Amino acid sequence: MQYQAAAAAESWRSTPTTGYYCNYMAVRHHPTVAFDPLERVAKLASQSAVVIFSLSTCCMCYAVKSLFSGMGVNPTVYELDEDPIRGREIEKALVRLLGNSTAVPVVFIGGKLVGTMDRVMAAHINGTLVPLLKKAGALWL
């Protein structure tokens, strides 16, 4: 599967073993300013039409990525386990955002939270996923 490169500002790059993208940006935080992981999630989610927060070893994540790939959508995928420090922070922020223990896969379409795999599959089955993708500019059918 091919996925588009993640946001240039975050400097994510493909790993040779998975082919997915992970964040290798150097940490440059001002010592007195804490960056909220929820803000980072919102920023990353708004930079592409479809954004998936994933774990490279998760079969449910693979299924969601395969669904979008099969539909002709080229999502931006952030493999949280490829960046142990910020990945864990983002995963915790996703758990807080979702209000449950299942943090991945989490899908954003058009910068808006769709949810985890069950919500994505429900939207696909009931026919609301394709209109969402068209509205976000991820599908041109």
C-alpha positions in Angstrom: 0.0 0.0 0.0 1.1 3.5 -0.7 0.3 6.4 1.5 1.0 10.1 1.0 3.8 11.7 3.0 2.8 13.3 6.2 2.9 17.0 6.8 6.3 18.6 5.9 6.3 20.7 9.0 6.4 17.5 11.1 9.1 15.9 8.9 7.7 12.4 8.9 9.4 9.7 6.8 8.8 6.2 5.7 10.4 3.3 7.5 12.0 0.6 5.5 10.3 -2.3 7.4 6.7 -1.1 7.3 6.6 1.5 4.5 4.4 3.7 6.7 5.3 7.1 8.0 6.6 8.1 11.3 7.7 11.3 12.9 11.4 12.1 13.1 11.2 15.8 13.8 13.7 17.1 16.4 12.1 18.2 19.6 12.5 22.0 19.9 10.2 23.0 22.7 10.7 26.2 24.7 11.5 25.0 28.2 8.6 26.9 29.8 6.0 26.1 27.1 4.3 22.7 27.2 2.8 21.5 23.9 -0.6 19.9 24.5 -0.8 16.5 22.7 -4.5 17.2 21.9 -3.4 20.4 20.1 -0.9 18.3 18.1 -3.6 15.8 17.2 -5.9 18.6 16.0 -3.1 20.2 14.0 -2.1 16.9 12.3 -5.7 15.9 11.7 -6.4 19.2 9.9 -3.4 19.0 7.5 -4.8 16.3 5.2 -8.2 15.2 3.9 -7.9 11.8 5.6 -5.7 11.2 8.6 -5.3 7.9 10.3 -3.5 7.4 13.7 -2.3 3.8 13.7 0.1 1.2 15.1 2.1 -0.7 12.6 1.5 -4.0 14.2 -2.3 -3.6 14.7 -4.5 -5.7 12.5 -7.5 -3.4 12.9 -5.3 -0.5 11.7 -4.3 -2.5 8.7 -7.9 -3.2 7.9 -8.8 0.5 8.0 -5.8 1.5 5.9 -6.7 -1.2 3.4 -10.3 0.0 3.3 -9.3 3.5 2.3 -6.6 2.3 -0.1 -9.2 0.0 -1.8 -11.5 3.0 -2.2 -8.7 5.0 -3.9 -8.2 7.3 -1.0 -4.6 8.2 -0.1 -4.7 8.9 3.7 -1.9 10.4 5.7 -0.9 7.7 8.3 0.8 8.4 11.5 2.3 5.2 13.0 2.4 6.0 16.7 4.7 3.1 17.6 7.4 4.4 15.2 8.0 7.4 17.5 8.0 6.0 21.0 7.9 9.3 22.9 5.5 11.5 21.0 3.5 8.4 19.8 2.6 7.5 23.4 1.6 11.1 24.1 -0.6 11.2 21.1 -2.1 7.8 21.9 -3.0 9.0 25.4 -4.5 12.1 23.9 -6.6 10.0 21.6 -7.8 7.9 24.5 -8.9 11.1 26.3 -10.5 12.4 23.1 -12.5 9.2 22.5 -13.2 8.5 26.2 -12.4 4.8 26.0 -9.4 2.5 26.1 -9.2 1.7 22.4 -7.0 4.4 20.9 -6.3 3.1 17.4 -7.0 3.2 14.6 -8.5 6.7 14.8 -9.7 8.3 11.6 -10.2 12.0 10.9 -11.8 13.1 7.6 -11.7 16.8 6.7 -10.2 17.6 10.1 -13.2 16.1 11.9 -13.1 13.1 14.1 -14.9 10.1 12.6 -13.7 7.7 15.2 -12.3 4.2 15.6 -12.7 1.2 13.3 -16.3 0.5 14.4 -17.5 4.0 13.4 -15.6 4.0 10.1 -17.0 0.6 9.2 -20.5 1.6 10.2 -20.2 4.8 8.1 -19.0 2.6 5.2 -21.9 0.1 5.6 -24.6 2.8 5.9 -23.3 4.8 3.0 -22.2 7.9 4.8 -18.4 7.4 4.4 -18.2 8.2 0.6 -20.1 11.5 1.0 -17.7 12.5 3.8 -14.7 11.6 1.7 -16.1 13.6 -1.3 -16.8 16.6 0.9 -13.3 16.5 2.3 -11.8 16.3 -1.2 -10.4 12.8 -0.7 -12.6 11.2 -3.4 -13.5 12.5 -6.8 -16.1 9.9 -7.9 
